């Protein structure tokens, strides 16, 4: 595992995961699989809806241990099967602007030595948003979710 912070608006996690990239991609693109790994335990993901195309809506809901739901609406900016997903919360559906854009996420899956190089890169609209995301627990939360993602992908 490595954590890279190349700029004042980016957060990046890279892992070499012992699972095929097609399995990792499925975990990111099939709603029933997303529900199994997307939120860091003990949080859960009760709902996931995806329209997997450029401009397609993504609606994923995370639930806190106290039962509070946190919706994560967004749209896909790029979809390359088994290789790359780019999404943003700058739009809530279709191309309807959100109340406040926070980030653009890019996840990539690349073959490496019989495993998959998984990279999650989050670009924020401002250095303040990046700092807020880090304070919300980006490294701990995204790393825990990546552990959950890897464990699930190895079963597919």
Rosetta constraint file for C-alpha pairs under 8 A:
AtomPair CA 1 CA 13 HARMONIC 7.57 0.50
AtomPair CA 1 CA 14 HARMONIC 6.04 0.50
AtomPair CA 1 CA 15 HARMONIC 4.79 0.50
AtomPair CA 1 CA 16 HARMONIC 7.06 0.50
AtomPair CA 2 CA 13 HARMONIC 6.19 0.50
AtomPair CA 2 CA 14 HARMONIC 5.48 0.50
AtomPair CA 2 CA 15 HARMONIC 6.60 0.50
AtomPair CA 3 CA 11 HARMONIC 7.93 0.50
AtomPair CA 3 CA 12 HARMONIC 5.91 0.50
AtomPair CA 3 CA 13 HARMONIC 4.84 0.50
AtomPair CA 3 CA 14 HARMONIC 6.43 0.50
AtomPair CA 4 CA 11 HARMONIC 6.73 0.50
AtomPair CA 4 CA 12 HARMONIC 5.22 0.50
AtomPair CA 4 CA 13 HARMONIC 6.45 0.50
AtomPair CA 4 CA 14 HARMONIC 7.90 0.50
AtomPair CA 5 CA 10 HARMONIC 6.09 0.50
AtomPair CA 5 CA 11 HARMONIC 5.30 0.50
AtomPair CA 5 CA 12 HARMONIC 6.10 0.50
AtomPair CA 6 CA 10 HARMONIC 6.52 0.50
AtomPair CA 6 CA 11 HARMONIC 7.60 0.50
AtomPair CA 7 CA 11 HARMONIC 7.96 0.50
AtomPair CA 8 CA 127 HARMONIC 5.34 0.50
AtomPair CA 8 CA 130 HARMONIC 7.19 0.50
AtomPair CA 9 CA 123 HARMONIC 5.72 0.50
AtomPair CA 9 CA 124 HARMONIC 5.09 0.50
AtomPair CA 9 CA 125 HARMONIC 6.95 0.50
AtomPair CA 9 CA 126 HARMONIC 5.85 0.50
AtomPair CA 9 CA 127 HARMONIC 4.79 0.50
AtomPair CA 9 CA 129 HARMONIC 7.54 0.50
AtomPair CA 9 CA 130 HARMONIC 5.27 0.50
AtomPair CA 10 CA 121 HARMONIC 7.03 0.50
AtomPair CA 10 CA 122 HARMONIC 5.57 0.50
AtomPair CA 10 CA 123 HARMONIC 4.54 0.50
AtomPair CA 10 CA 124 HARMONIC 6.20 0.50
AtomPair CA 10 CA 130 HARMONIC 6.58 0.50
AtomPair CA 11 CA 121 HARMONIC 5.92 0.50
AtomPair CA 11 CA 122 HARMONIC 5.24 0.50
AtomPair CA 11 CA 123 HARMONIC 6.70 0.50
AtomPair CA 11 CA 130 HARMONIC 7.35 0.50
AtomPair CA 12 CA 119 HARMONIC 7.11 0.50
AtomPair CA 12 CA 120 HARMONIC 5.67 0.50
AtomPair CA 12 CA 121 HARMONIC 4.41 0.50
AtomPair CA 12 CA 122 HARMONIC 6.26 0.50
AtomPair CA 13 CA 119 HARMONIC 5.73 0.50
AtomPair CA 13 CA 120 HARMONIC 5.25 0.50
AtomPair CA 13 CA 121 HARMONIC 6.55 0.50
AtomPair CA 13 CA 139 HARMONIC 7.90 0.50
AtomPair CA 13 CA 142 HARMONIC 7.92 0.50
AtomPair CA 13 CA 143 HARMONIC 7.56 0.50
AtomPair CA 14 CA 117 HARMONIC 7.09 0.50
AtomPair CA 14 CA 118 HARMONIC 5.64 0.50
AtomPair CA 14 CA 119 HARMONIC 4.34 0.50
AtomPair CA 14 CA 120 HARMONIC 6.42 0.50
AtomPair CA 15 CA 117 HARMONIC 5.83 0.50
AtomPair CA 15 CA 118 HARMONIC 5.19 0.50
AtomPair CA 15 CA 119 HARMONIC 6.46 0.50
AtomPair CA 16 CA 112 HARMONIC 7.78 0.50
AtomPair CA 16 CA 115 HARMONIC 6.55 0.50
AtomPair CA 16 CA 116 HARMONIC 5.58 0.50
AtomPair CA 16 CA 117 HARMONIC 4.53 0.50
AtomPair CA 16 CA 118 HARMONIC 6.09 0.50
AtomPair CA 17 CA 115 HARMONIC 5.78 0.50
AtomPair CA 17 CA 116 HARMONIC 5.18 0.50
AtomPair CA 17 CA 117 HARMONIC 6.33 0.50
AtomPair CA 17 CA 118 HARMONIC 6.79 0.50
AtomPair CA 17 CA 150 HARMONIC 6.36 0.50
AtomPair CA 18 CA 114 HARMONIC 7.67 0.50
AtomPair CA 18 CA 115 HARMONIC 4.78 0.50
AtomPair CA 18 CA 116 HARMONIC 6.41 0.50
AtomPair CA 18 CA 150 HARMONIC 7.59 0.50
AtomPair CA 18 CA 154 HARMONIC 7.11 0.50
AtomPair CA 19 CA 23 HARMONIC 6.75 0.50
AtomPair CA 19 CA 24 HARMONIC 7.16 0.50
AtomPair CA 19 CA 115 HARMONIC 5.76 0.50
AtomPair CA 19 CA 116 HARMONIC 6.27 0.50
AtomPair CA 19 CA 150 HARMONIC 7.09 0.50
AtomPair CA 19 CA 153 HARMONIC 6.05 0.50
AtomPair CA 19 CA 154 HARMONIC 5.17 0.50
AtomPair CA 20 CA 24 HARMONIC 6.68 0.50
AtomPair CA 20 CA 111 HARMONIC 7.84 0.50
AtomPair CA 20 CA 114 HARMONIC 7.95 0.50
AtomPair CA 20 CA 115 HARMONIC 6.23 0.50
AtomPair CA 20 CA 116 HARMONIC 6.05 0.50
AtomPair CA 20 CA 153 HARMONIC 7.66 0.50
AtomPair CA 20 CA 154 HARMONIC 7.85 0.50
AtomPair CA 21 CA 25 HARMONIC 6.02 0.50
AtomPair CA 21 CA 82 HARMONIC 6.03 0.50
AtomPair CA 21 CA 83 HARMONIC 7.51 0.50
AtomPair CA 21 CA 109 HARMONIC 5.57 0.50
AtomPair CA 21 CA 110 HARMONIC 6.67 0.50
AtomPair CA 21 CA 111 HARMONIC 6.90 0.50
AtomPair CA 21 CA 115 HARMONIC 7.71 0.50
AtomPair CA 21 CA 116 HARMONIC 5.49 0.50
AtomPair CA 22 CA 26 HARMONIC 6.13 0.50
AtomPair CA 22 CA 82 HARMONIC 5.13 0.50
AtomPair CA 23 CA 27 HARMONIC 6.32 0.50
AtomPair CA 23 CA 153 HARMONIC 5.14 0.50
AtomPair CA 23 CA 154 HARMONIC 7.50 0.50
AtomPair CA 23 CA 156 HARMONIC 6.11 0.50
AtomPair CA 24 CA 28 HARMONIC 6.51 0.50
AtomPair CA 24 CA 82 HARMONIC 7.88 0.50
AtomPair CA 24 CA 109 HARMONIC 7.56 0.50
AtomPair CA 24 CA 149 HARMONIC 7.20 0.50
AtomPair CA 24 CA 150 HARMONIC 7.29 0.50
AtomPair CA 24 CA 153 HARMONIC 5.38 0.50
AtomPair CA 25 CA 29 HARMONIC 6.16 0.50
AtomPair CA 25 CA 81 HARMONIC 7.32 0.50
AtomPair CA 25 CA 82 HARMONIC 5.26 0.50
AtomPair CA 25 CA 83 HARMONIC 7.48 0.50
AtomPair CA 25 CA 109 HARMONIC 7.41 0.50
AtomPair CA 26 CA 30 HARMONIC 5.59 0.50
AtomPair CA 26 CA 33 HARMONIC 7.43 0.50
AtomPair CA 26 CA 82 HARMONIC 7.95 0.50
AtomPair CA 27 CA 33 HARMONIC 5.12 0.50
AtomPair CA 27 CA 34 HARMONIC 5.68 0.50
AtomPair CA 27 CA 149 HARMONIC 6.93 0.50
AtomPair CA 27 CA 152 HARMONIC 7.59 0.50
AtomPair CA 27 CA 153 HARMONIC 6.61 0.50
AtomPair CA 28 CA 33 HARMONIC 7.37 0.50
AtomPair CA 28 CA 34 HARMONIC 5.94 0.50
AtomPair CA 29 CA 33 HARMONIC 7.80 0.50
AtomPair CA 29 CA 34 HARMONIC 7.17 0.50
AtomPair CA 29 CA 50 HARMONIC 7.26 0.50
AtomPair CA 29 CA 52 HARMONIC 7.29 0.50
AtomPair CA 30 CA 34 HARMONIC 6.21 0.50
AtomPair CA 30 CA 50 HARMONIC 7.83 0.50
AtomPair CA 31 CA 35 HARMONIC 6.33 0.50
AtomPair CA 31 CA 47 HARMONIC 7.81 0.50
AtomPair CA 31 CA 48 HARMONIC 5.08 0.50
AtomPair CA 31 CA 49 HARMONIC 6.02 0.50
AtomPair CA 31 CA 50 HARMONIC 6.85 0.50
AtomPair CA 32 CA 36 HARMONIC 7.06 0.50
AtomPair CA 32 CA 48 HARMONIC 7.46 0.50
AtomPair CA 33 CA 37 HARMONIC 7.13 0.50
AtomPair CA 34 CA 38 HARMONIC 5.45 0.50
AtomPair CA 34 CA 45 HARMONIC 7.56 0.50
AtomPair CA 34 CA 48 HARMONIC 6.85 0.50
AtomPair CA 35 CA 39 HARMONIC 7.92 0.50
AtomPair CA 35 CA 44 HARMONIC 7.25 0.50
AtomPair CA 35 CA 45 HARMONIC 4.77 0.50
AtomPair CA 35 CA 46 HARMONIC 6.28 0.50
AtomPair CA 35 CA 47 HARMONIC 6.73 0.50
AtomPair CA 35 CA 48 HARMONIC 6.61 0.50
AtomPair CA 36 CA 44 HARMONIC 7.84 0.50
AtomPair CA 36 CA 45 HARMONIC 7.13 0.50
AtomPair CA 36 CA 148 HARMONIC 7.98 0.50
AtomPair CA 36 CA 152 HARMONIC 7.78 0.50
AtomPair CA 37 CA 45 HARMONIC 7.77 0.50
AtomPair CA 37 CA 145 HARMONIC 6.03 0.50
AtomPair CA 37 CA 148 HARMONIC 5.16 0.50
AtomPair CA 37 CA 149 HARMONIC 5.42 0.50
AtomPair CA 37 CA 152 HARMONIC 7.40 0.50
AtomPair CA 38 CA 44 HARMONIC 7.65 0.50
AtomPair CA 38 CA 45 HARMONIC 6.46 0.50
AtomPair CA 38 CA 145 HARMONIC 5.89 0.50
AtomPair CA 38 CA 148 HARMONIC 7.82 0.50
AtomPair CA 38 CA 149 HARMONIC 7.44 0.50
AtomPair CA 39 CA 43 HARMONIC 5.54 0.50
AtomPair CA 39 CA 44 HARMONIC 5.42 0.50
AtomPair CA 39 CA 45 HARMONIC 5.91 0.50
AtomPair CA 39 CA 62 HARMONIC 6.14 0.50
AtomPair CA 39 CA 141 HARMONIC 7.84 0.50
AtomPair CA 39 CA 145 HARMONIC 6.19 0.50
AtomPair CA 40 CA 44 HARMONIC 7.23 0.50
AtomPair CA 40 CA 141 HARMONIC 5.68 0.50
AtomPair CA 40 CA 142 HARMONIC 7.54 0.50
AtomPair CA 40 CA 144 HARMONIC 5.79 0.50
AtomPair CA 40 CA 145 HARMONIC 5.25 0.50
AtomPair CA 40 CA 148 HARMONIC 8.00 0.50
AtomPair CA 41 CA 144 HARMONIC 7.95 0.50
AtomPair CA 42 CA 64 HARMONIC 7.53 0.50
AtomPair CA 42 CA 65 HARMONIC 6.16 0.50
AtomPair CA 43 CA 62 HARMONIC 6.80 0.50
AtomPair CA 43 CA 63 HARMONIC 5.56 0.50
AtomPair CA 43 CA 64 HARMONIC 4.85 0.50
AtomPair CA 43 CA 65 HARMONIC 5.55 0.50
AtomPair CA 44 CA 62 HARMONIC 5.71 0.50
AtomPair CA 44 CA 63 HARMONIC 5.15 0.50
AtomPair CA 44 CA 64 HARMONIC 6.85 0.50
AtomPair CA 44 CA 65 HARMONIC 7.85 0.50
AtomPair CA 45 CA 60 HARMONIC 7.24 0.50
AtomPair CA 45 CA 61 HARMONIC 5.71 0.50
AtomPair CA 45 CA 62 HARMONIC 4.56 0.50
AtomPair CA 45 CA 63 HARMONIC 6.00 0.50
AtomPair CA 46 CA 61 HARMONIC 6.29 0.50
AtomPair CA 46 CA 62 HARMONIC 6.65 0.50
AtomPair CA 46 CA 63 HARMONIC 6.90 0.50
AtomPair CA 47 CA 59 HARMONIC 7.74 0.50
AtomPair CA 47 CA 60 HARMONIC 5.76 0.50
AtomPair CA 47 CA 61 HARMONIC 5.26 0.50
AtomPair CA 47 CA 62 HARMONIC 7.59 0.50
AtomPair CA 48 CA 58 HARMONIC 7.61 0.50
AtomPair CA 48 CA 59 HARMONIC 5.72 0.50
AtomPair CA 48 CA 60 HARMONIC 4.35 0.50
AtomPair CA 48 CA 61 HARMONIC 6.42 0.50
AtomPair CA 49 CA 57 HARMONIC 7.78 0.50
AtomPair CA 49 CA 58 HARMONIC 5.84 0.50
AtomPair CA 49 CA 59 HARMONIC 5.10 0.50
AtomPair CA 49 CA 60 HARMONIC 6.32 0.50
AtomPair CA 50 CA 56 HARMONIC 7.26 0.50
AtomPair CA 50 CA 57 HARMONIC 5.94 0.50
AtomPair CA 50 CA 58 HARMONIC 4.62 0.50
AtomPair CA 50 CA 59 HARMONIC 6.48 0.50
AtomPair CA 51 CA 56 HARMONIC 4.63 0.50
AtomPair CA 51 CA 57 HARMONIC 5.23 0.50
AtomPair CA 51 CA 58 HARMONIC 6.35 0.50
AtomPair CA 52 CA 56 HARMONIC 5.73 0.50
AtomPair CA 52 CA 57 HARMONIC 7.51 0.50
AtomPair CA 52 CA 58 HARMONIC 7.91 0.50
AtomPair CA 52 CA 76 HARMONIC 7.06 0.50
AtomPair CA 52 CA 79 HARMONIC 7.09 0.50
AtomPair CA 53 CA 76 HARMONIC 6.39 0.50
AtomPair CA 53 CA 77 HARMONIC 7.91 0.50
AtomPair CA 53 CA 78 HARMONIC 7.29 0.50
AtomPair CA 53 CA 79 HARMONIC 6.13 0.50
AtomPair CA 54 CA 75 HARMONIC 7.58 0.50
AtomPair CA 54 CA 76 HARMONIC 5.15 0.50
AtomPair CA 54 CA 77 HARMONIC 5.02 0.50
AtomPair CA 54 CA 78 HARMONIC 5.44 0.50
AtomPair CA 54 CA 79 HARMONIC 6.47 0.50
AtomPair CA 55 CA 75 HARMONIC 5.53 0.50
AtomPair CA 55 CA 76 HARMONIC 5.31 0.50
AtomPair CA 55 CA 77 HARMONIC 6.03 0.50
AtomPair CA 55 CA 93 HARMONIC 7.68 0.50
AtomPair CA 55 CA 94 HARMONIC 5.59 0.50
AtomPair CA 55 CA 95 HARMONIC 6.77 0.50
AtomPair CA 56 CA 75 HARMONIC 5.35 0.50
AtomPair CA 56 CA 76 HARMONIC 5.50 0.50
AtomPair CA 56 CA 93 HARMONIC 7.08 0.50
AtomPair CA 56 CA 94 HARMONIC 6.25 0.50
AtomPair CA 57 CA 73 HARMONIC 7.33 0.50
AtomPair CA 57 CA 74 HARMONIC 5.83 0.50
AtomPair CA 57 CA 75 HARMONIC 4.45 0.50
AtomPair CA 57 CA 76 HARMONIC 6.56 0.50
AtomPair CA 57 CA 92 HARMONIC 7.10 0.50
AtomPair CA 57 CA 93 HARMONIC 5.00 0.50
AtomPair CA 57 CA 94 HARMONIC 6.36 0.50
AtomPair CA 58 CA 72 HARMONIC 7.80 0.50
AtomPair CA 58 CA 73 HARMONIC 5.68 0.50
AtomPair CA 58 CA 74 HARMONIC 5.09 0.50
AtomPair CA 58 CA 75 HARMONIC 5.41 0.50
AtomPair CA 58 CA 76 HARMONIC 7.06 0.50
AtomPair CA 58 CA 93 HARMONIC 7.62 0.50
AtomPair CA 59 CA 71 HARMONIC 6.95 0.50
AtomPair CA 59 CA 72 HARMONIC 5.76 0.50
AtomPair CA 59 CA 73 HARMONIC 4.49 0.50
AtomPair CA 59 CA 74 HARMONIC 6.50 0.50
AtomPair CA 60 CA 71 HARMONIC 6.00 0.50
AtomPair CA 60 CA 72 HARMONIC 5.16 0.50
AtomPair CA 60 CA 73 HARMONIC 6.46 0.50
AtomPair CA 61 CA 69 HARMONIC 6.36 0.50
AtomPair CA 61 CA 70 HARMONIC 5.52 0.50
AtomPair CA 61 CA 71 HARMONIC 4.35 0.50
AtomPair CA 61 CA 72 HARMONIC 5.86 0.50
AtomPair CA 62 CA 69 HARMONIC 5.71 0.50
AtomPair CA 62 CA 70 HARMONIC 5.15 0.50
AtomPair CA 62 CA 71 HARMONIC 6.41 0.50
AtomPair CA 62 CA 72 HARMONIC 7.70 0.50
AtomPair CA 63 CA 67 HARMONIC 5.80 0.50
AtomPair CA 63 CA 68 HARMONIC 5.46 0.50
AtomPair CA 63 CA 69 HARMONIC 4.43 0.50
AtomPair CA 63 CA 70 HARMONIC 6.16 0.50
AtomPair CA 64 CA 68 HARMONIC 5.20 0.50
AtomPair CA 64 CA 69 HARMONIC 6.48 0.50
AtomPair CA 64 CA 70 HARMONIC 7.86 0.50
AtomPair CA 72 CA 89 HARMONIC 7.47 0.50
AtomPair CA 73 CA 89 HARMONIC 6.16 0.50
AtomPair CA 73 CA 91 HARMONIC 7.72 0.50
AtomPair CA 73 CA 92 HARMONIC 5.15 0.50
AtomPair CA 73 CA 93 HARMONIC 7.34 0.50
AtomPair CA 74 CA 87 HARMONIC 6.77 0.50
AtomPair CA 74 CA 88 HARMONIC 5.38 0.50
AtomPair CA 74 CA 89 HARMONIC 4.24 0.50
AtomPair CA 74 CA 90 HARMONIC 6.77 0.50
AtomPair CA 74 CA 91 HARMONIC 5.40 0.50
AtomPair CA 74 CA 92 HARMONIC 4.57 0.50
AtomPair CA 74 CA 93 HARMONIC 6.22 0.50
AtomPair CA 75 CA 87 HARMONIC 5.58 0.50
AtomPair CA 75 CA 88 HARMONIC 5.69 0.50
AtomPair CA 75 CA 89 HARMONIC 6.67 0.50
AtomPair CA 75 CA 90 HARMONIC 7.92 0.50
AtomPair CA 75 CA 91 HARMONIC 6.03 0.50
AtomPair CA 75 CA 92 HARMONIC 6.42 0.50
AtomPair CA 75 CA 93 HARMONIC 6.02 0.50
AtomPair CA 75 CA 94 HARMONIC 6.99 0.50
AtomPair CA 75 CA 95 HARMONIC 7.82 0.50
AtomPair CA 76 CA 85 HARMONIC 7.36 0.50
AtomPair CA 76 CA 86 HARMONIC 5.83 0.50
AtomPair CA 76 CA 87 HARMONIC 4.25 0.50
AtomPair CA 76 CA 88 HARMONIC 6.58 0.50
AtomPair CA 77 CA 85 HARMONIC 7.77 0.50
AtomPair CA 77 CA 86 HARMONIC 5.26 0.50
AtomPair CA 77 CA 87 HARMONIC 5.28 0.50
AtomPair CA 77 CA 88 HARMONIC 7.15 0.50
AtomPair CA 78 CA 84 HARMONIC 7.41 0.50
AtomPair CA 78 CA 85 HARMONIC 5.67 0.50
AtomPair CA 78 CA 86 HARMONIC 4.89 0.50
AtomPair CA 78 CA 87 HARMONIC 7.06 0.50
AtomPair CA 79 CA 84 HARMONIC 6.03 0.50
AtomPair CA 79 CA 85 HARMONIC 4.87 0.50
AtomPair CA 79 CA 86 HARMONIC 6.60 0.50
AtomPair CA 80 CA 84 HARMONIC 4.97 0.50
AtomPair CA 80 CA 85 HARMONIC 6.37 0.50
AtomPair CA 82 CA 109 HARMONIC 6.55 0.50
AtomPair CA 83 CA 108 HARMONIC 5.49 0.50
AtomPair CA 83 CA 109 HARMONIC 4.81 0.50
AtomPair CA 83 CA 110 HARMONIC 6.44 0.50
AtomPair CA 84 CA 106 HARMONIC 7.10 0.50
AtomPair CA 84 CA 107 HARMONIC 5.67 0.50
AtomPair CA 84 CA 108 HARMONIC 4.41 0.50
AtomPair CA 84 CA 109 HARMONIC 6.30 0.50
AtomPair CA 85 CA 105 HARMONIC 7.97 0.50
AtomPair CA 85 CA 106 HARMONIC 5.67 0.50
AtomPair CA 85 CA 107 HARMONIC 5.34 0.50
AtomPair CA 85 CA 108 HARMONIC 6.60 0.50
AtomPair CA 86 CA 104 HARMONIC 7.08 0.50
AtomPair CA 86 CA 105 HARMONIC 5.61 0.50
AtomPair CA 86 CA 106 HARMONIC 4.40 0.50
AtomPair CA 86 CA 107 HARMONIC 6.58 0.50
AtomPair CA 87 CA 104 HARMONIC 5.73 0.50
AtomPair CA 87 CA 105 HARMONIC 5.28 0.50
AtomPair CA 87 CA 106 HARMONIC 6.59 0.50
AtomPair CA 88 CA 101 HARMONIC 7.91 0.50
AtomPair CA 88 CA 103 HARMONIC 5.88 0.50
AtomPair CA 88 CA 104 HARMONIC 4.35 0.50
AtomPair CA 88 CA 105 HARMONIC 6.14 0.50
AtomPair CA 89 CA 98 HARMONIC 6.82 0.50
AtomPair CA 89 CA 101 HARMONIC 5.71 0.50
AtomPair CA 89 CA 102 HARMONIC 6.40 0.50
AtomPair CA 89 CA 103 HARMONIC 6.18 0.50
AtomPair CA 89 CA 104 HARMONIC 6.89 0.50
AtomPair CA 90 CA 97 HARMONIC 5.83 0.50
AtomPair CA 90 CA 98 HARMONIC 5.32 0.50
AtomPair CA 90 CA 100 HARMONIC 6.78 0.50
AtomPair CA 90 CA 101 HARMONIC 4.18 0.50
AtomPair CA 90 CA 102 HARMONIC 6.81 0.50
AtomPair CA 90 CA 103 HARMONIC 7.20 0.50
AtomPair CA 90 CA 104 HARMONIC 7.84 0.50
AtomPair CA 91 CA 95 HARMONIC 5.63 0.50
AtomPair CA 91 CA 96 HARMONIC 5.22 0.50
AtomPair CA 91 CA 97 HARMONIC 4.27 0.50
AtomPair CA 91 CA 98 HARMONIC 4.81 0.50
AtomPair CA 91 CA 101 HARMONIC 7.53 0.50
AtomPair CA 92 CA 96 HARMONIC 5.81 0.50
AtomPair CA 92 CA 97 HARMONIC 6.23 0.50
AtomPair CA 92 CA 98 HARMONIC 5.35 0.50
AtomPair CA 101 CA 125 HARMONIC 6.99 0.50
AtomPair CA 102 CA 124 HARMONIC 5.73 0.50
AtomPair CA 102 CA 125 HARMONIC 5.80 0.50
AtomPair CA 102 CA 129 HARMONIC 6.45 0.50
AtomPair CA 103 CA 122 HARMONIC 6.42 0.50
AtomPair CA 103 CA 123 HARMONIC 5.46 0.50
AtomPair CA 103 CA 124 HARMONIC 4.32 0.50
AtomPair CA 103 CA 125 HARMONIC 6.06 0.50
AtomPair CA 104 CA 122 HARMONIC 5.74 0.50
AtomPair CA 104 CA 123 HARMONIC 5.18 0.50
AtomPair CA 104 CA 124 HARMONIC 6.45 0.50
AtomPair CA 105 CA 120 HARMONIC 7.12 0.50
AtomPair CA 105 CA 121 HARMONIC 5.75 0.50
AtomPair CA 105 CA 122 HARMONIC 4.50 0.50
AtomPair CA 105 CA 123 HARMONIC 6.40 0.50
AtomPair CA 106 CA 119 HARMONIC 7.87 0.50
AtomPair CA 106 CA 120 HARMONIC 5.82 0.50
AtomPair CA 106 CA 121 HARMONIC 5.12 0.50
AtomPair CA 106 CA 122 HARMONIC 6.39 0.50
AtomPair CA 107 CA 118 HARMONIC 7.17 0.50
AtomPair CA 107 CA 119 HARMONIC 5.51 0.50
AtomPair CA 107 CA 120 HARMONIC 4.48 0.50
AtomPair CA 107 CA 121 HARMONIC 6.30 0.50
AtomPair CA 108 CA 117 HARMONIC 7.77 0.50
AtomPair CA 108 CA 118 HARMONIC 5.76 0.50
AtomPair CA 108 CA 119 HARMONIC 5.27 0.50
AtomPair CA 108 CA 120 HARMONIC 6.74 0.50
AtomPair CA 109 CA 116 HARMONIC 6.12 0.50
AtomPair CA 109 CA 117 HARMONIC 5.73 0.50
AtomPair CA 109 CA 118 HARMONIC 4.93 0.50
AtomPair CA 109 CA 119 HARMONIC 6.84 0.50
AtomPair CA 110 CA 116 HARMONIC 5.35 0.50
AtomPair CA 110 CA 117 HARMONIC 5.00 0.50
AtomPair CA 110 CA 118 HARMONIC 6.71 0.50
AtomPair CA 111 CA 115 HARMONIC 5.89 0.50
AtomPair CA 111 CA 116 HARMONIC 4.74 0.50
AtomPair CA 111 CA 117 HARMONIC 6.18 0.50
AtomPair CA 112 CA 116 HARMONIC 5.51 0.50
AtomPair CA 112 CA 117 HARMONIC 6.03 0.50
AtomPair CA 123 CA 130 HARMONIC 7.69 0.50
AtomPair CA 124 CA 129 HARMONIC 5.91 0.50
AtomPair CA 124 CA 130 HARMONIC 5.53 0.50
AtomPair CA 125 CA 129 HARMONIC 6.55 0.50
AtomPair CA 125 CA 130 HARMONIC 7.84 0.50
AtomPair CA 126 CA 130 HARMONIC 6.45 0.50
AtomPair CA 127 CA 131 HARMONIC 6.20 0.50
AtomPair CA 128 CA 132 HARMONIC 6.10 0.50
AtomPair CA 129 CA 133 HARMONIC 6.11 0.50
AtomPair CA 130 CA 134 HARMONIC 6.20 0.50
AtomPair CA 131 CA 135 HARMONIC 6.13 0.50
AtomPair CA 132 CA 136 HARMONIC 6.12 0.50
AtomPair CA 133 CA 137 HARMONIC 6.69 0.50
AtomPair CA 133 CA 138 HARMONIC 5.76 0.50
AtomPair CA 134 CA 138 HARMONIC 4.78 0.50
AtomPair CA 134 CA 139 HARMONIC 6.80 0.50
AtomPair CA 137 CA 141 HARMONIC 5.61 0.50
AtomPair CA 137 CA 142 HARMONIC 7.99 0.50
AtomPair CA 138 CA 142 HARMONIC 5.58 0.50
AtomPair CA 138 CA 143 HARMONIC 7.93 0.50
AtomPair CA 139 CA 143 HARMONIC 5.79 0.50
AtomPair CA 140 CA 144 HARMONIC 6.05 0.50
AtomPair CA 141 CA 145 HARMONIC 6.12 0.50
AtomPair CA 142 CA 146 HARMONIC 5.99 0.50
AtomPair CA 143 CA 147 HARMONIC 6.24 0.50
AtomPair CA 144 CA 148 HARMONIC 6.37 0.50
AtomPair CA 145 CA 149 HARMONIC 5.98 0.50
AtomPair CA 146 CA 150 HARMONIC 5.98 0.50
AtomPair CA 147 CA 151 HARMONIC 6.21 0.50
AtomPair CA 148 CA 152 HARMONIC 6.22 0.50
AtomPair CA 149 CA 153 HARMONIC 6.05 0.50
AtomPair CA 150 CA 154 HARMONIC 6.21 0.50
AtomPair CA 151 CA 155 HARMONIC 6.95 0.50
AtomPair CA 152 CA 156 HARMONIC 7.00 0.50
